[in-house]
């Protein structure tokens, strides 16, 4: 958002004949992030005020200063500057307003130093709907000998749910039970004479609305090498703090905002290198996408979008794309309008295939690693039908699949972790994505691994019960000085570990407080490594945006982090809150993550 010197510069007082007033949409409090530069002065004793004003700037509504994070500092280019970012909507909601602008006033030793206003904002309304997913198998059990429990009330399937205000949809093998987001839902049934109760994870979908209609918003953001000369903004860490009692040293400026827009897939650009004899050597597939606005933009918003496209890395809804550079705006075709139409082309990272003289090559095999129980135990297919109760029946089942080349019982003594058994399957055809052991429940699900047929290296991934290393290992080396041979004996050696700053978490969600280990490090080059393992509740398997912890300040990223590890996806927001989506392994959540700050 740009900052203006006075009301006369606002778009609304300079509209063309058929131009519409533009309001910047905001969804989260952090969407309001402003920065200003200050002149150098002998004394630095700053104070700041942020006023909530009517959208035309004529009326003072409230003092919002306490609702903002504030930083006064000196940049690495020796410039005095301030950053402010909204913490919450409490005061704005209290005033019950949708359209507004902000006025920022800075004083030094009580003397007015800075006074500017923003273009107007529109605070968007959100609504949330929650639902739980019950597959056909679970619903079959419920309908025969089970129940659904919502809070303290128990229902047999189809009995009283609709009368009590609950809705159920069915689509492609799944039942969708819609409830209040605060409800607790359980599926219960009897298995082998024992009562089993499983908490049903609720999925919350949040909608952005205006006058009851869902809005098609996309989020544009970019990163920079400290300073953006296009927008004249500083994105680095503070070099020196200026004298302000409420300084928030972690507050880094960001260039990120929502627009009404859409991302659309375009045909890929495929380049092929062909030899003289007609053999392909290399193919390069570049996936094209177009991003365009669904409304027209004024001059000031066009410049802000161009500043995003001038960034080092460009993101749409948190996903990075490549922008080659082009003219991205054309004038609105309506005569008498001074607005702009936005449309440009983005790319995914190129996908490259390099070919050798060998036509086709398959070197990998499928592996199922059984981590607990015994070899002879119950095994189940993906559809939860039973395979058998012996290890041989499991091997016979794999041998019965189409296009199987071989099924081999792997010698577990060659594997660097303690496991019950491992099966290697060499096949050109279908291999199940997973099987169940012991019981057809998610906590007993084994996912297939794809690894080298001769020298697999991934069989112990996600496990902590590593086999102990042999002791008494020695090695020798020889060095030459001139012509003389100088033998030496080494009993142990280790690389010099590069320096790092250890840190921890400030908040840990209660259900994950059984932490086996964690190792959080930040290196001088801004690289952050997270190693974490914790035991979750026994009846909690499917994780959907599950809040786990908040990182301490050294680990808080400057851009959102989206990474996958094994069977979970990790998301870290700009506050350092870490969320997980996926599955635990035997109720154990394990992840290893590296990202740059």
C-alpha positions as CSV (number, residue, x, y, z in Angstrom):
1,X,0.0,0.0,0.0
2,X,1.4,3.4,-0.9
3,X,1.4,6.4,1.5
4,X,0.3,9.8,0.4
5,X,1.0,13.3,1.7
6,X,-2.5,14.6,1.8
7,X,-6.2,13.9,0.9
8,X,-6.0,15.7,-2.4
9,X,-3.8,12.9,-3.7
10,X,-6.3,10.1,-3.1
11,X,-7.7,8.4,-6.2
12,X,-11.3,9.2,-5.1
13,X,-10.6,12.9,-5.5
14,X,-8.9,12.4,-9.0
15,X,-11.3,10.0,-10.7
16,X,-11.7,10.0,-14.4
17,X,-15.1,10.3,-16.0
18,X,-16.0,6.5,-15.9
19,X,-13.4,5.3,-13.4
20,X,-14.5,3.3,-10.3
21,X,-13.0,3.8,-6.8
22,X,-10.7,0.9,-5.9
23,X,-10.6,-0.5,-2.3
24,X,-7.6,-2.7,-1.4
25,X,-9.0,-6.0,0.0
26,X,-7.6,-7.3,3.3
27,X,-8.2,-10.7,4.7
28,X,-5.7,-11.1,7.6
29,X,-4.5,-8.4,10.0
30,X,-1.0,-8.9,8.7
31,X,-2.1,-7.8,5.2
32,X,-1.7,-4.2,6.5
33,X,2.1,-3.8,6.6
34,X,3.4,-0.3,6.0
35,X,6.9,1.3,5.9
36,X,8.2,4.9,5.9
37,X,11.6,6.5,5.7
38,X,12.7,9.3,8.1
39,X,15.3,12.1,7.8
40,X,18.5,11.8,9.8
41,X,18.4,13.8,13.0
42,X,20.8,14.4,15.9
43,X,18.3,13.1,18.5
44,X,16.2,10.0,18.0
45,X,13.3,9.8,20.5
46,X,10.3,8.6,18.4
47,X,6.6,8.2,19.0
48,X,4.0,7.1,16.5
49,X,0.2,7.3,16.1
50,X,-2.0,5.3,13.7
51,X,-5.5,6.7,13.2
52,X,-8.5,4.8,11.8
53,X,-10.2,7.2,9.4
54,X,-13.3,7.1,7.2
55,X,-12.5,6.0,3.6
56,X,-12.8,9.6,2.3
57,X,-10.3,10.7,5.0
58,X,-12.7,13.3,6.5
59,X,-13.6,11.6,9.8
60,X,-11.4,10.4,12.6
61,X,-12.9,7.1,14.0
62,X,-10.4,5.6,16.5
63,X,-6.8,5.5,17.6
64,X,-5.3,2.1,16.3
65,X,-1.8,2.6,17.6
66,X,-2.0,-0.2,20.2
67,X,-3.2,-2.6,17.5
68,X,0.1,-2.4,15.6
69,X,3.5,-4.0,15.9
70,X,6.1,-1.2,15.5
71,X,9.8,-1.1,14.6
72,X,12.1,2.0,14.3
73,X,15.5,1.1,13.0
74,X,18.4,1.9,10.6
75,X,18.8,-0.2,7.4
76,X,22.0,-1.6,6.1
77,X,22.1,1.3,3.7
78,X,22.2,3.7,6.8
79,X,18.6,4.9,6.3
80,X,16.2,5.6,9.2
81,X,12.9,3.8,8.7
82,X,9.9,2.4,10.5
83,X,7.7,-0.7,9.9
84,X,4.2,-1.2,11.2
85,X,2.0,-4.2,10.9
86,X,-1.6,-4.8,12.2
87,X,-1.8,-7.4,15.0
88,X,-5.6,-7.9,15.1
89,X,-9.0,-6.6,13.9
90,X,-10.4,-6.2,17.4
91,X,-10.7,-2.4,17.3
92,X,-11.8,-2.3,13.7
93,X,-14.5,-4.9,14.4
94,X,-15.5,-3.0,17.5
95,X,-16.2,0.1,15.3
96,X,-18.1,-2.2,12.8
97,X,-16.7,-0.6,9.7
98,X,-15.8,-2.2,6.4
99,X,-14.3,0.7,4.4
100,X,-11.5,2.9,5.9
101,X,-8.1,4.3,5.4
102,X,-5.2,4.9,7.9
103,X,-3.2,8.0,8.9
104,X,0.3,7.5,10.2
105,X,1.9,10.2,12.3
106,X,5.6,10.1,13.6
107,X,7.1,12.6,16.0
108,X,10.7,13.0,17.2
109,X,11.1,14.6,20.6
110,X,7.4,15.7,20.3
111,X,8.0,17.5,17.0
112,X,6.0,16.4,13.9
113,X,8.3,14.6,11.6
114,X,6.0,12.5,9.3
115,X,2.3,12.5,8.4
116,X,0.8,10.4,5.6
117,X,-2.3,8.6,4.6
118,X,-3.1,5.3,2.8
119,X,-5.5,4.7,-0.1
120,X,-8.7,3.1,1.3
121,X,-9.0,-0.5,2.4
122,X,-12.0,-3.0,2.3
123,X,-12.1,-5.5,5.1
124,X,-13.5,-8.7,3.7
125,X,-15.9,-10.9,5.6
126,X,-15.2,-14.6,6.0
127,X,-17.4,-17.6,6.8
128,X,-16.3,-21.1,7.8
129,X,-18.0,-24.5,7.2
130,X,-16.7,-27.7,8.9
131,X,-17.3,-31.3,7.8
132,X,-16.0,-34.8,8.6
133,X,-15.3,-37.5,5.9
134,X,-16.5,-41.0,6.5
135,X,-15.6,-43.6,3.9
136,X,-17.8,-46.5,2.7
137,X,-16.1,-49.1,4.9
138,X,-16.5,-47.1,8.1
139,X,-20.1,-46.2,7.3
140,X,-20.8,-49.9,6.6
141,X,-19.6,-50.7,10.2
142,X,-21.6,-47.9,11.6
143,X,-24.8,-48.9,9.9
144,X,-24.4,-52.5,11.1
145,X,-23.0,-52.4,14.6
146,X,-21.7,-48.9,15.3
147,X,-22.7,-45.3,16.0
148,X,-21.8,-41.7,15.4
149,X,-21.3,-39.6,18.5
150,X,-21.5,-35.8,18.2
151,X,-20.5,-34.2,21.5
152,X,-22.6,-36.0,24.1
153,X,-25.4,-37.3,21.8
154,X,-25.2,-40.7,20.1
155,X,-26.8,-41.5,16.7
156,X,-27.2,-44.7,14.8
157,X,-26.6,-44.0,11.1
158,X,-29.5,-42.2,9.5
159,X,-31.5,-42.1,12.8
160,X,-32.1,-38.5,14.0
161,X,-29.2,-36.8,12.3
162,X,-31.3,-34.8,9.9
163,X,-33.9,-34.1,12.6
164,X,-31.2,-32.7,14.8
165,X,-30.0,-30.3,12.1
166,X,-27.0,-32.3,10.8
167,X,-26.6,-32.7,7.0
168,X,-25.0,-35.6,5.2
169,X,-23.8,-35.6,1.5
170,X,-22.5,-38.6,-0.4
171,X,-19.9,-38.3,-3.2
172,X,-17.6,-40.9,-4.8
173,X,-17.4,-43.4,-1.9
174,X,-17.4,-40.8,0.9
175,X,-20.0,-39.5,3.3
176,X,-19.6,-35.8,4.3
177,X,-21.1,-35.0,7.7
178,X,-21.5,-31.2,8.2
179,X,-21.3,-30.0,11.8
180,X,-20.4,-26.9,13.8
181,X,-16.7,-26.2,13.9
182,X,-16.6,-26.6,17.7
183,X,-18.3,-30.0,17.7
184,X,-16.4,-33.2,18.6
185,X,-17.4,-36.2,16.4
186,X,-16.6,-39.8,17.0
187,X,-17.1,-43.0,15.1
188,X,-17.6,-46.1,17.3
189,X,-18.0,-49.8,16.7
190,X,-17.2,-53.2,18.2
191,X,-14.1,-55.1,17.0
192,X,-13.3,-58.6,18.4
193,X,-15.4,-57.9,21.5
194,X,-13.8,-54.5,22.2
195,X,-15.3,-51.1,21.9
196,X,-13.3,-48.9,19.5
197,X,-13.9,-45.1,19.3
198,X,-12.1,-42.9,16.8
199,X,-12.2,-39.2,16.8
200,X,-13.3,-37.9,13.3
201,X,-11.0,-35.1,12.1
202,X,-13.0,-32.0,11.0
203,X,-12.0,-30.2,7.9
204,X,-12.6,-26.4,8.0
205,X,-13.1,-24.6,4.7
206,X,-13.0,-20.8,5.0
207,X,-14.8,-18.7,2.3
208,X,-14.1,-15.0,1.5
209,X,-17.4,-13.3,0.9
210,X,-18.8,-9.9,-0.1
211,X,-22.6,-9.4,0.2
212,X,-23.0,-13.2,0.6
213,X,-21.0,-14.1,-2.6
214,X,-17.7,-15.9,-2.6
215,X,-14.8,-13.8,-3.9
216,X,-12.2,-15.2,-6.3
217,X,-9.1,-13.7,-4.6
218,X,-5.4,-14.6,-5.2
219,X,-2.5,-13.5,-3.1
220,X,0.5,-11.9,-4.8
221,X,3.9,-11.7,-3.0
222,X,7.6,-11.4,-3.8
223,X,11.0,-11.5,-2.1
224,X,13.9,-9.1,-2.6
225,X,17.6,-8.7,-1.9
226,X,17.1,-6.3,1.1
227,X,16.1,-3.3,-1.0
228,X,13.5,-2.9,-3.7
229,X,14.4,0.1,-5.9
230,X,11.1,-0.1,-7.7
231,X,8.9,0.4,-4.7
232,X,11.6,2.1,-2.6
233,X,11.2,-0.4,0.3
234,X,13.7,-2.1,2.6
235,X,13.1,-5.8,3.4
236,X,16.2,-6.7,5.5
237,X,16.8,-7.1,9.2
238,X,17.4,-3.9,11.2
239,X,21.0,-3.0,11.5
240,X,20.6,-0.7,14.4
241,X,17.5,0.0,16.6
242,X,16.4,3.6,17.0
243,X,15.0,4.9,20.3
244,X,11.4,3.7,20.6
245,X,10.1,1.9,23.7
246,X,7.9,-0.6,21.9
247,X,10.4,-1.8,19.2
248,X,9.6,-5.3,17.7
249,X,12.9,-6.4,16.3
250,X,11.3,-9.3,14.5
251,X,9.1,-7.1,12.3
252,X,10.3,-7.3,8.7
253,X,8.5,-5.5,5.9
254,X,6.8,-7.6,3.3
255,X,5.3,-7.0,-0.1
256,X,2.1,-9.1,-0.3
257,X,-1.5,-8.4,-1.0
258,X,-4.7,-9.9,-2.4
259,X,-6.4,-9.0,-5.7
260,X,-9.5,-10.3,-7.4
261,X,-7.9,-12.6,-10.0
262,X,-7.5,-16.0,-11.4
263,X,-4.7,-18.4,-12.4
264,X,-5.3,-20.4,-15.5
265,X,-3.3,-23.3,-17.0
266,X,-2.0,-22.7,-20.6
267,X,-0.5,-25.3,-23.0
268,X,3.1,-26.2,-22.1
269,X,6.1,-25.2,-24.2
270,X,8.1,-28.4,-25.1
271,X,11.6,-28.2,-26.5
272,X,13.4,-31.3,-27.8
273,X,17.0,-31.9,-28.7
274,X,17.3,-34.5,-31.5
275,X,20.5,-36.1,-32.7
276,X,21.5,-36.4,-36.4
277,X,20.2,-40.0,-36.4
278,X,16.8,-38.9,-35.0
279,X,17.3,-40.0,-31.4
280,X,16.1,-37.7,-28.6
281,X,18.8,-36.5,-26.3
282,X,16.9,-34.1,-24.1
283,X,13.4,-32.7,-23.6
284,X,12.4,-29.6,-21.7
285,X,8.8,-29.1,-20.6
286,X,7.8,-25.6,-19.5
287,X,4.3,-25.4,-18.0
288,X,2.7,-22.1,-18.8
289,X,0.0,-20.3,-16.7
290,X,-1.7,-17.0,-17.2
291,X,-2.7,-14.8,-14.2
292,X,-5.2,-12.0,-14.7
293,X,-7.3,-9.6,-12.8
294,X,-11.1,-9.9,-12.6
295,X,-11.5,-6.2,-12.0
296,X,-9.7,-3.1,-13.3
297,X,-7.0,-1.3,-11.3
298,X,-6.1,2.4,-10.8
299,X,-2.7,3.8,-11.5
300,X,-1.4,3.3,-8.0
301,X,-2.5,-0.3,-7.8
302,X,-0.9,-1.0,-11.2
303,X,2.4,0.2,-9.8
304,X,2.1,-2.0,-6.7
305,X,1.5,-5.1,-8.9
306,X,4.4,-4.2,-11.1
307,X,6.6,-4.0,-7.9
308,X,5.7,-7.6,-7.2
309,X,6.6,-8.6,-10.7
310,X,10.0,-6.8,-10.2
311,X,10.8,-9.0,-7.2
312,X,13.5,-11.7,-7.1
313,X,11.1,-14.5,-6.4
314,X,7.4,-14.3,-7.2
315,X,4.6,-16.2,-5.5
316,X,0.9,-16.6,-6.2
317,X,-1.1,-18.1,-3.2
318,X,2.2,-19.1,-1.7
319,X,3.4,-21.1,-4.7
320,X,6.6,-19.9,-6.5
321,X,6.4,-19.2,-10.3
322,X,8.9,-17.9,-12.8
323,X,8.2,-14.6,-14.5
324,X,10.2,-13.9,-17.7
325,X,9.1,-10.3,-17.9
326,X,6.7,-8.5,-20.2
327,X,4.2,-5.7,-20.4
328,X,1.5,-6.9,-18.0
329,X,-1.1,-4.1,-18.2
330,X,-3.3,-2.6,-21.0
331,X,-5.6,0.4,-20.7
332,X,-9.3,-0.3,-20.0
333,X,-11.3,-0.3,-23.2
334,X,-14.1,1.8,-21.8
335,X,-13.7,5.3,-23.0
336,X,-13.5,7.8,-20.1
337,X,-12.0,5.2,-17.8
338,X,-8.4,5.7,-16.5
339,X,-8.1,2.1,-15.2
340,X,-5.9,-0.8,-16.2
341,X,-6.5,-4.4,-17.1
342,X,-3.9,-6.9,-15.7
343,X,-2.8,-10.1,-17.5
344,X,0.5,-11.7,-17.7
345,X,2.2,-15.1,-18.2
346,X,4.0,-17.2,-15.5
347,X,5.8,-20.5,-15.7
348,X,6.6,-23.5,-13.4
349,X,10.2,-24.5,-13.1
350,X,11.3,-26.4,-16.3
351,X,11.1,-30.2,-16.1
352,X,13.9,-31.8,-18.0
353,X,14.5,-35.4,-19.2
354,X,18.0,-36.3,-20.3
355,X,18.2,-39.5,-22.4
356,X,21.1,-41.9,-23.0
357,X,21.5,-44.5,-25.7
358,X,19.5,-47.0,-23.6
359,X,15.8,-46.9,-24.7
360,X,14.1,-47.8,-21.4
361,X,15.6,-48.5,-18.0
362,X,14.0,-49.7,-14.8
363,X,16.3,-50.0,-11.8
364,X,14.0,-49.5,-8.9
365,X,11.8,-51.9,-6.9
366,X,8.9,-51.6,-4.5
367,X,9.4,-52.4,-0.8
368,X,7.0,-53.0,2.1
369,X,8.8,-52.6,5.5
370,X,6.9,-54.2,8.4
371,X,8.0,-52.3,11.5
372,X,6.2,-54.0,14.4
373,X,4.3,-57.1,15.5
374,X,5.5,-60.5,14.2
375,X,5.9,-61.9,10.7
376,X,2.8,-64.1,11.1
377,X,0.0,-61.6,11.8
378,X,-3.2,-60.3,10.1
379,X,-2.7,-58.5,6.8
380,X,-5.3,-56.5,4.9
381,X,-5.5,-55.0,1.4
382,X,-6.1,-51.3,0.5
383,X,-9.9,-51.9,0.6
384,X,-9.5,-53.4,4.1
385,X,-10.4,-56.9,3.0
386,X,-8.2,-59.6,4.6
387,X,-5.2,-61.1,2.9
388,X,-4.3,-63.6,5.5
389,X,-2.8,-64.1,8.9
390,X,0.6,-65.5,7.9
391,X,3.7,-63.9,6.3
392,X,3.6,-66.6,3.6
393,X,0.1,-65.6,2.6
394,X,1.2,-62.0,2.3
395,X,4.1,-63.1,-0.1
396,X,1.6,-65.3,-2.0
397,X,-0.7,-62.3,-2.4
398,X,2.0,-60.2,-3.9
399,X,3.0,-63.0,-6.3
400,X,-0.6,-63.2,-7.5
401,X,-0.5,-59.6,-8.8
402,X,-0.2,-59.1,-12.6
403,X,3.2,-58.6,-14.3
404,X,5.2,-59.6,-11.1
405,X,8.8,-60.4,-11.9
406,X,9.8,-61.4,-8.4
407,X,8.8,-61.2,-4.7
408,X,11.7,-61.5,-2.3
409,X,12.0,-61.7,1.5
410,X,14.8,-59.2,2.3
411,X,17.5,-60.2,4.8
412,X,16.8,-57.8,7.6
413,X,20.4,-58.1,9.0
414,X,21.6,-56.0,6.2
415,X,19.3,-53.1,7.1
416,X,20.4,-50.4,9.5
417,X,17.3,-50.3,11.7
418,X,15.3,-52.9,13.7
419,X,12.4,-54.1,11.7
420,X,10.2,-57.3,11.6
421,X,10.4,-58.0,7.9
422,X,10.9,-56.4,4.5
423,X,9.5,-57.5,1.1
424,X,11.0,-56.5,-2.2
425,X,8.7,-56.6,-5.3
426,X,10.0,-56.2,-8.8
427,X,7.1,-55.6,-11.1
428,X,6.1,-53.9,-14.4
429,X,2.4,-53.8,-13.2
430,X,0.2,-52.6,-10.4
431,X,1.6,-52.7,-6.8
432,X,-0.6,-51.5,-3.9
433,X,0.1,-48.1,-2.5
434,X,-0.3,-49.5,1.0
435,X,-1.4,-52.5,3.1
436,X,-2.6,-52.9,6.7
437,X,-1.2,-55.1,9.4
438,X,-2.8,-56.2,12.6
439,X,-6.0,-54.2,12.0
440,X,-7.4,-52.2,9.1
441,X,-6.9,-48.9,10.8
442,X,-4.8,-45.9,9.7
443,X,-2.3,-46.4,12.5
444,X,-1.4,-49.8,11.1
445,X,-1.0,-48.7,7.5
446,X,2.3,-49.5,5.7
447,X,3.1,-47.3,2.6
448,X,5.1,-48.8,-0.2
449,X,8.6,-47.4,-0.7
450,X,10.3,-47.1,-4.1
451,X,14.1,-47.7,-3.9
452,X,17.1,-49.1,-5.7
453,X,16.7,-52.9,-6.3
454,X,20.3,-53.7,-5.3
455,X,21.3,-51.1,-2.8
456,X,18.1,-49.6,-1.1
457,X,18.7,-46.6,1.1
458,X,15.2,-45.5,2.1
459,X,14.0,-48.5,4.0
460,X,14.7,-46.9,7.4
461,X,13.3,-43.4,6.5
462,X,11.0,-42.1,9.3
463,X,12.2,-44.6,11.9
464,X,14.2,-43.9,15.1
465,X,15.1,-47.5,16.2
466,X,18.4,-47.5,14.4
467,X,20.7,-50.4,14.8
468,X,23.8,-49.7,16.8
469,X,27.1,-49.1,14.9
470,X,30.0,-51.5,15.4
471,X,32.7,-50.2,17.8
472,X,36.4,-50.2,17.5
473,X,36.6,-48.9,14.0
474,X,40.1,-47.7,13.0
475,X,41.5,-46.3,9.8
476,X,44.9,-45.5,8.5
477,X,46.2,-43.0,6.1
478,X,49.6,-42.0,4.6
479,X,51.1,-38.7,3.7
480,X,54.2,-37.8,1.7
481,X,56.6,-35.0,2.5
482,X,59.0,-34.8,-0.4
483,X,60.0,-38.4,-1.0
484,X,59.6,-39.7,2.5
485,X,56.6,-41.8,3.5
486,X,55.1,-40.9,6.9
487,X,52.7,-43.5,8.2
488,X,50.1,-42.4,10.8
489,X,47.3,-44.1,12.7
490,X,43.9,-42.5,13.2
491,X,41.4,-44.0,15.7
492,X,38.6,-41.5,15.0
493,X,37.9,-38.5,12.9
494,X,35.1,-36.0,12.4
495,X,34.5,-33.0,10.2
496,X,34.5,-29.6,11.8
497,X,30.9,-28.7,12.2
498,X,30.0,-25.2,11.0
499,X,28.7,-22.8,13.6
500,X,25.0,-22.4,14.2
501,X,22.5,-20.8,16.6
502,X,20.3,-23.3,18.5
503,X,16.8,-22.3,19.3
504,X,13.6,-23.9,20.5
505,X,9.8,-23.4,20.3
506,X,7.9,-20.8,22.3
507,X,4.5,-22.6,22.2
508,X,3.8,-26.4,21.9
509,X,0.3,-27.7,21.3
510,X,-0.7,-29.9,24.3
511,X,-1.5,-33.0,22.3
512,X,2.1,-33.1,21.0
513,X,3.8,-32.5,24.3
514,X,5.3,-36.0,24.4
515,X,8.5,-34.9,22.5
516,X,11.1,-37.6,21.8
517,X,13.6,-35.1,20.5
518,X,14.0,-31.8,18.6
519,X,17.0,-30.1,17.2
520,X,16.4,-26.6,15.7
521,X,19.3,-24.7,14.2
522,X,19.9,-21.4,12.4
523,X,23.2,-21.1,10.4
524,X,25.0,-17.7,9.7
525,X,23.9,-17.9,6.0
526,X,20.2,-17.8,7.0
527,X,19.6,-21.6,6.6
528,X,17.3,-23.1,9.2
529,X,17.1,-26.8,10.0
530,X,14.3,-28.4,11.9
531,X,14.4,-32.0,13.2
532,X,11.4,-33.0,15.3
533,X,9.7,-36.1,16.6
534,X,6.8,-36.3,19.0
535,X,4.2,-38.9,20.0
536,X,0.6,-37.9,19.4
537,X,-2.6,-39.2,21.0
538,X,-3.5,-42.9,20.2
539,X,-6.8,-42.1,18.6
540,X,-5.5,-39.3,16.3
541,X,-4.3,-40.3,12.9
542,X,-5.3,-38.0,10.0
543,X,-3.8,-34.6,10.4
544,X,-5.4,-31.7,8.5
545,X,-3.8,-28.3,9.1
546,X,-2.9,-29.6,12.6
547,X,-1.3,-26.9,14.8
548,X,1.9,-28.3,16.4
549,X,4.1,-25.5,17.7
550,X,5.3,-22.0,17.3
551,X,9.0,-21.4,16.5
552,X,11.2,-19.1,18.5
553,X,12.3,-15.9,16.8
554,X,15.5,-17.2,15.1
555,X,13.4,-19.8,13.1
556,X,10.5,-17.5,12.0
557,X,10.6,-17.4,8.1
558,X,10.3,-14.2,6.1
559,X,8.1,-16.0,3.5
560,X,5.7,-18.9,4.2
561,X,7.2,-22.3,4.1
562,X,5.5,-25.2,2.3
563,X,7.5,-28.5,2.3
564,X,6.8,-32.2,2.2
565,X,8.5,-34.9,4.4
566,X,7.6,-38.5,4.1
567,X,3.8,-38.8,4.6
568,X,3.2,-35.2,6.0
569,X,3.2,-31.7,4.6
570,X,4.6,-28.9,6.7
571,X,3.3,-25.3,6.6
572,X,5.0,-22.4,8.5
573,X,3.4,-19.0,8.5
574,X,5.1,-15.6,9.0
575,X,4.4,-15.7,12.7
576,X,6.4,-19.0,13.0
577,X,3.3,-21.1,13.6
578,X,3.9,-24.7,12.3
579,X,1.0,-26.8,10.9
580,X,1.0,-30.4,9.7
581,X,-1.2,-32.2,7.2
582,X,-0.9,-35.9,6.5
583,X,-0.6,-39.0,8.7
584,X,1.4,-40.1,11.7
585,X,3.4,-43.3,11.7
586,X,2.3,-45.4,14.7
587,X,1.1,-42.2,16.3
588,X,4.6,-40.7,15.8
589,X,5.0,-37.4,14.0
590,X,8.5,-37.1,12.5
591,X,9.8,-34.5,10.1
592,X,13.1,-33.0,8.9
593,X,12.9,-29.6,7.2
594,X,15.4,-27.1,5.8
595,X,14.6,-23.6,4.5
596,X,16.2,-20.2,4.0
597,X,15.5,-17.0,5.9
